[in-house]
Amino acid sequence: MRKTLTAVTLLLTVVLAGCGRGGGTGGDTQGKAVADGKAKGEVTVWAMGTEGEKLQGFADGFTAENPDAKVKVTAVPWDAAHDKIATAITGRQTPDVSLIGSTWVAEFAKTGALDPLPPKLFDSSAFFPGAWQAATVDGTPRVVPWYVETRVLYYRDDLAAKVGLPTGPKNWADLTALTKGIQAGGAQYGFYLQPGATGAWESFLPLVWQRGGDVLAGGKCTLDTPEMTAALAYYKGFFDQGVAPKDMPPAQIESQFARGAIGAFFSGPWHIGLLKDAGVKQYALAPMPTEKTNASFIGGSGLAVFKDAKNRDAAWKFVQYLSRPDVQVKWYQTLSDLPAVQSAWNDPALSADPKIRVFGAQLKSAKAPPSVPTWEQIANGIDTELEKVAKGGEQPAEAAKAMQAACVSVGTGD
């Protein structure tokens, strides 16, 4: 989940210092132990979007096991969540637990407001590696991954079959052949890629990872590299050759895909439902193509307990309850959020669905963007240059240099 930084956020460190807590994580790498026994007292929770609307009823299972505990969930709209959390941290008026978007973790961790995970409560190997990576700042996990999403390839396998193309592209050359072939067979466009603008990095960055590049290495910006340039050239080629549209609104993807005007696109699990609603019956999913890797972007949200929590131990016990494999499966069945805990995927509720299995396979190699407080600004710089490449004819090498300059200017917030 991505939101724009505000003046409130940028002033957090200064204000928190005035409230008696200095900026930074304080060197605390592990929280204190949680007391044994059942949870007691009230646990206050903030959760966003549909998750916030559904979680109160879902907490009944926790209170049934902990009859002396009560969970109070406040639903917060996603577009207000970032600033609400930031303001609460500033005023030291946080709930016990909050849902936090994966790209916010470093920013809020750097304020020193997040309680480090207690010992022995969570096993990092139980979670998808990319999800744990997104939850970790400066080597210390600061939230517990709750649900995840990743991107795979949606494509019209029936259109590919009509022109004699093999399906399930294995590498970049195969993906190019598939999308061009579908277009040659009658589709207006063989592929949809977001042509820059906010959030384009989520589809583009996997190409960089697949080529062996990255955004940061050793705390330094590494966008001006041969790997980045190669990824930009591959991305640009779809627009230059007319395989991907430069001006199609994202809201039209489902309808255009349904009528065969678009042959393929990258997206997450939510598109299964959207395509069903659009009446699309014939399509297939495939993992990302492999160059050096087949990495994809991993997103989602985690659960944080705040240092100012009034009922810390019960809060951590509630987070632990939500991380149990059986509870993760029930949450998936309730809301279709994909489990962050790997063993939950063994349940038939997920393993029996061939389309969902593709996401499970992709999550094993999915990666998170760098966990740095300035990620939103770095991402904005990437998005800006992607639009120039897709629509304005900017050359890959020029775009890579501009991305690097923007990243260096912003810094990593350390």
C-alpha positions, -999 to +999 in steps of 0.1 A: +000+000+000+014+034-010+006+068+003+022+102-001+044+117+026+031+148+043+045+176+064+032+158+095+053+127+086+084+147+078+083+164+112+077+133+132+113+128+144+116+164+157+082+163+175+088+129+190+121+141+204+102+169+221+078+143+236+106+124+252+114+099+226+143+105+202+142+097+165+156+064+153+149+029+164+171+033+194+192+002+188+165-020+203+167-052+183+143-073+204+113-066+226+109-078+261+092-112+266+055-116+268+040-130+299+027-166+298-011-173+301-042-160+285-047-125+273-066-101+296-080-066+292-089-046+262-068-045+230-074-015+208-067-021+171-067+001+140-073-017+107-079-002+072-103-007+044-123-039+042-100-055+067-111-029+093-147-036+086-143-074+090-118-078+117-141-070+147-163-100+140-132-121+133-117-113+167-144-134+183-122-165+180-095-148+200-119-137+228-134-172+229-099-185+237-092-156+260-125-148+278-110-121+300-098-102+269-117-078+246-107-066+212-119-031+200-113-025+163-115+009+147-119+009+109-098+036+092-101+045+055-068+038+037-066+073+024-066+087+059-046+059+076-010+072+071-016+106+086-038+092+114-010+069+125+016+096+121-004+120+142-010+094+169+027+087+171+034+124+175+009+127+203+017+094+218-019+084+215-015+052+195-037+021+197-022-011+209-021-026+174-023-012+139-023-025+104+006-009+085+011-010+048+044-027+038+060+004+024+054+024+056+072+001+079+107+018+077+092+053+080+073+045+112+101+023+126+125+052+123+104+072+147+111+047+175+074+041+180+072+004+170+077-022+197+103-048+185+090-084+182+092-103+215+115-133+217+102-168+207+068-156+196+074-156+159+095-178+136+108-159+106+110-191+085+073-195+088+067-165+066+074-158+029+110-144+027+099-113+009+072-106+034+097-108+063+121-086+043+094-059+041+088-062+078+125-057+087+143-024+091+181-023+098+181-060+104+153-060+130+117-071+122+094-043+133+060-057+122+045-092+117+034-099+081-003-105+080-014-108+044+005-105+012+000-100-025+023-103-055+021-099-093+019-126-119+011-126-157-026-127-167-030-137-204-056-149-229-043-184-235-072-190-259-059-162-282-024-175-279-036-210-289-054-196-320-021-183-334-001-214-324+019-198-296+031-218-266+017-205-233+033-197-200+063-176-211+095-188-195+117-157-202+116-122-216+119-134-252+089-157-247+069-129-232+077-106-262+067-134-286+035-141-268+023-105-266+033-097-302+018-129-314-016-122-298-015-087-313-007-101-347-036-124-343-061-096-340-058-080-305-055-042-305-027-045-280-007-075-269+002-062-235-008-037-209+020-021-189+014+010-168+031+039-187+045+057-157+025+077-132+020+068-095+026+031-087+042+022-121+073+011-102+054-019-088+052-034-123+086-022-135+109-030-105+104-068-110+121-064-144+151-049-127+153-077-102+148-103-129+178-088-147+199-089-115+197-052-106+183-034-075+175+000-062+200+000-033+230-019-023+250-014+008+228+016+016+238+033-017+215+041-046+222+017-075+198+028-102+223+038-129+235+003-138+235-019-169+208-040-153+185-010-148+192+002-183+184-032-198+151-034-178+142+001-190+150-008-226+128-039-224+100-018-208+103+009-235+102-016-263+066-025-257+055+011-260+078+020-289+065-010-310+029-003-302+024-036-283+014-017-252-009+014-251+004+047-239-029+063-229-054+036-218-069+042-184-062+013-160-100+011-153-104-002-188-082-033-184-109-057-175-133-047-203-105-046-229-091-080-218-127-095-218-132-086-254-098-096-265-084-061-272-056-067-247-037-100-246-019-098-213-010-078-182+007-081-148-014-079-117-023-092-083-049-116-069-076-090-068-080-093-106-094-128-104-126-113-089-126-083-112-123-105-143-151-127-130-173-096-126-164-086-162-175-119-175-140-132-185-141-170-185-110-179-206-076-168-194-046-183-176-020-172-151+018-177-152+047-168-129+069-139-139+093-147-167+128-156-157+160-139-168+185-142-139+156-146-116+118-145-118+113-121-090+081-102-085+069-074-062+055-084-028+031-061-011+005-064+016+003-053+052+017-062+086+006-058+122+025-035+145+024-032+183+033+003+195+057+011+224+029+033+238+005+003+238-016+003+270-020-035+269+012-047+252+012-084+262-024-089+251-017-070+219+012-093+210-010-124+218-037-111+194-011-106+167+002-141+174-034-155+171-038-138+137-006-154+125-016-190+132-019-210+100-055-220+107-066-185+114-048-173+083-068-198+062-101-186+078-091-150+071-084-159+034-118-176+032-134-145+047-117-118+027-095-135+000-064-119+015-034-142+007-017-157+039+018-145+048+024-177+066+037-204+042+021-234+058-014-220+055-010-226+017-011-264+023-048-261+031-071-271+003-088-238+005-058-224-013-039-255-027-070-268-046-073-236-067-050-237-097-050-199-102-042-192-065-014-218-066+004-196-092+005-168-066+018-192-040+046-202-062+054-166-071+055-155-035+085-178-029+107-155-051+088-122-046+108-093-032+100-061-013+114-027-022+140-013+002+129-007+038+140+029+040+120+058+053+124+077+020+110+049-002+080+069-012+101+097-026+125+073-043+095+056-059+081+089-071+114+096-089+112+062-106+076+067-116+084+101-131+112+087-154+091+057-164+064+081-178+091+099-198+104+066-212+069+053-221+054+085-234+082+110-240+108+090-258+134+093-230+163+069-236+169+042-210+204+053-201+192+089-196+163+077-174+186+055-153+209+085-146+179+107-137+166+080-113+200+077-097+203+115-093+168+117-077+176+088-053+209+104-043+192+137-037+165+122-015+189+098+003+178+068+024+168+086+056+193+068+077 
